[in-house]
Amino acid sequence: MGPQEIYGKGSRGPLLGPRPGMEDVDFSDDDTTPLTESIYNGSQRSNMETKGWDVFRVLPPEQDSSSENIQKWLGNAVKFLKVFAYMFTFVVVLVCGVVTKGTTLFMASQLKPDRTIEYCNHELERGKNYAAKISVQERVAWTWCIFFAFLVPELGTTFRSARICVFKSCRRSSFSDFLVVWVFESMHIVGLSLLFFVVLPELDVVKGAMLTNCLCLIPAVLGLASRHHKESKRFLKVVMDLVAIAGQCTGLFIWPIVEFQNNNVVAGAIPIAVFLTSAGWWENYVDRRSPLAPVRQLGRIKDRLKRTRYFVYFFVSVWKILLFFSSMLLFLYLNGAQIGPLFSEFKSSFVSHNINITRVLDRAGPLPDLPGGQKLEEFIQILSLGSTPFYVLLIQITSAYLAYIFGKFACKICIQGFSFAFPVNLTIPVVVSLLISACGLRNGDPCFFEGSIPDYLYWTCPNGDFLNDFVSNNHAWIWLIWLMSQTWVTLHIWSPQCERLASTEKLFVTPMYVSLLIDQSLCLNRMRDDEGEVKTEELELDRVGMDDNDISHYYEIISINTEESSQPTTTKTKTSDSITRIYACATMWHETKSEMMEMMKSLFRMDEDQSARRVAQKYLKVVDPDYYEFETHIYFDDAFELSDVCDDWGQVNQFVRLFVNCVDEAGSCIHQTNIRLRPPKKVPTPYGGRLIYTLPGKTKMIIHLKDKSKIRHKKRWSQCMYMYYLLGHKLMELPISVDRKEILAENTYLLTLDGDIDFQPPAVTLLVDLMKKNKNLGAACGRIHPVGSGPMVWYQLFEYALGHWLQKA
């Protein structure tokens, strides 16, 4: 072999052609081709029969990298924190939901006109019965508490909508879309005010808690109407929808009939309140694929609202506040309450005022010395605790907000089943159980809660024996049907399909929550993932082994040379366009061997991780939400030098040769066996040359060798180079539609690396999660941890921490 074959011809030209005698060698690999050729030096024993005496192999020494050392103790800590997060979030959501529901019903119980409650006689006269009558000032305070509890999340919606409309992008909606939202939200607010100012004060607290499971009628009907022919198990779902609708409909007449028998005429408002309140969650249960034209139209409005929601709700939230306030005044007036004291007694209602305590003398017969023979009543006045309504309101607002925040947190970190769906569905059963116990204790001893709850305030408890009277005569058993029907209607919260760290807009339909119905708001407002689940059959995974110059190497496209490509396609995008594509881009110059080894081992880890995901998805039919395609591009600056033989010839410098020698060693360290990769494919390029490796996991590693006599050198120009090459040439020049290019660009990421970086695949996944969370985010950086010891490393630790938290974060 002469020097020309070694060093090539031309002025400083590198050796980029195939080695003599290897022109026809196919360097392509696929998943069915084992890496067992003789060039692997017998590293895999399937290549040859193992001799009895040849059982020893020299493996590279195990030298854990810094990232691996960190992960050993970090893995156990993460497992503990995950279990703690599961349990803590579950407890917070459940406790806050129960407290919110209990305090809300407590406030509603005080609104019944002329309500009396048995009073503790410890501080008066033992052995005698006393009753406290709720004063006008007390009812005024609790009325405003309900209004303020409703007001807080609506103000949050207003401020959030205003902030996004002013400081971010927001589209205006059409008048027809605005009108549809306005009608449904108005129905919801009227029903909500009717429920809390008329219906719930007239019911005992256990019935009131049970009735809140009967607020899914309109969502159930719309969910049934949205079933389309492409759904799996459609017949079974339709049958269950009909059963759920029938269960919800029983709430329209069962308890009104029972209450009419008890001469409670106000209970006739139950069907209206239940029906109107359920209209607030219409948007989550309509689908543009519905067979019914009106529901399809609502589904299209729902899709348009994703872009115009904050513009619409900036005005709708203000309207909801005004309408709730007006409805409150109207229903209180129609229920016989005076409107004037709501304003004239506002200040005095939140300070101490007089409460009338009445001693009732139970006499068998009429008193002869009194006209009419009435029973003798003794009146005593005590001072109320003026701060009680404020503290109850504060507890209600805080617990509702915490339930919402921790529920959203559970959805973001994908622990929704146990830490969100389970506690939300448990809220009403726990509330009912606790209220039954509390009412039983209070009925048995009016002084049981003395010192914790004011003696003149309590929930409206059911009378008589619970099991015999309440369950049988009042048909409380029907509540179990309502609970099961609500569970079916909200079944989507048990099987979420959203990505990790999803934005609030992807998790919930409306921006905030309804604090008066916190558990129903959380489960009915949690967005249904209508997007179909990606199937492995739809993913094109056989992309390795293709020519690197072929633009279809990473994208599904139809060849422009075929007749089919000229025909317009019916679908604008493909499912595989949404696959995450990661290009690892590293710039190198004069790195040492240890620095090269750290980066190469990190790349081999990524190759191994991507291969495992691809094989599981291709052969085991596992849909991996974190699946990604990976390709490495390494840019060597000033990669050529004058030949040792002739000044007119060029050769790669010592750093390129050192890098090539490190490839097999780095792979051996990661895979814990002696391996040799196939020789790289050499391609001449206008800027120098290119070496194309196929790693053991079948991902490509492309080494771009830059000749500074042909292209600008240094790191920043290399970054410009791979930006134009990967994003401009390989993406924007694809002969596909603009819609597909937009989806591909949205799911393409450049992982920029230094030549001495050491990282693990989970770190890359976290960065991708952050990028997916916010489409407006252009770049994300992981925290860098310097390794080593000594004063200089201490300073680096401080400097990097300062830069990360005060600049990058």
Beta strands, then each sheet from edge to edge (+ up, - down):
strand 1: 116-119
strand 2: 130-133
strand 3: 354-360
strand 4: 377-383
strand 5: 580-588
strand 6: 628-636
strand 7: 640-642
strand 8: 650-652
strand 9: 681-685
strand 10: 688-694
strand 11: 700-706
strand 12: 748-753
sheet 1: 1+ 2- 3+ 4-
sheet 2: 9+ 10- 11+ 6+ 5+ 12+
sheet 3: 7+ 8-
end
